[in-house]
Amino acid sequence: MEILIGVVLALSVSLFASIVGLDRDRAFYPTVTIVVASYYGLFAVMGGSRDALMVECVVIAGFVLVAVLGFRINQWLLVAALSGHGVFDLLHGHVIANPGVPAWWPMFCSTYDITAAGYLAWLLLRRKVTARVVASRAA
């Protein structure tokens, strides 16, 4: 069930963003990437694990860095970050002991991340959004 919900939610959010025009702003998918990465920090706080929070913060910082680079340089980095986070979700429990993570979360989040990455890749390939920063000309 978490797989179905992840796919439906990611497509719903992404389609809504396209219809309303939110994804025309280069900041949309970097923000999604940062938010998605931040949940594990929240789960560490909820689980009362300071050790997990410290490790999660290092991982979150890595995803924030890639999100910023994707925003500033090329949005294909965001496709890689979201896809990478989807893979990380599947490995997370084997790498980091975080007692606050719900049992259903890794599969849900992995599915959401990979679906969102696929949607962004589709937008980039169809040139619905620009991959690279377009330099503005000074008057």
Beta strands, then each sheet from edge to edge (+ up, - down):
end
